[in-house]
Amino acid sequence: MNFAGGQRMRLWPSLPLAVLAAGFILFGASGARADFRVCNATQSLVGVGIGYRAKAGWVTEGWWHIEGSTCKTLIEGPLSSRFYYLYAEDAERGGRWDGPINMCVAEKEFKISGVNDCFARGFQRAGFQEYDTGEQASWMVQLTDESATTDGAATVTGQNPQ
């Protein structure tokens, strides 16, 4: 992925599971899933990296390639952390979805332990956006064009990630 320049895009997090969906999980309804998903509401291919705290420390992973108007699961199963961090780039138009939290990434597929000394360890540094999942078992982030909002602020949607 290319980290230079480009326009800034917006990340749209979803609300935690709806009460009905939570009821299905509690009572073991078949088909209920828990995971961290990213949906690409643009028409462009995007590359996505995720960061999280594991037992051994901070980890960043990428790149998931998500075609326009599709979704991809980045973490399967119930979420084990409260906070997750996301960075994405539009592979076709050069825009990016980023934030203030610096973590390490690489040009090609990566799984990196630690978020310090990125350059000294041969990696690049990117700004990730933090998501407080409220310790929900499932979470979804929707990538949209910035022009989709009127005030430039990220909007919480009511989409159920199930």
Buried (B, 14 or more C-beta within 10 A) or exposed (E): BEBEEBEEBBBBBBBBBBEEBBEBBEEEEEEBBBBBBBBBBBEBBBBBBBBBBEEEEBBBBBBBBBEBEEBBBBBEEBBEBEBBBBBBBBBEBEBBBBBEBBBBBBEEEBEBEBBEEBEEEEBEBBBBBEBEBEEBBBBBBBBBBEEEEEEEEBEEBEBBBB
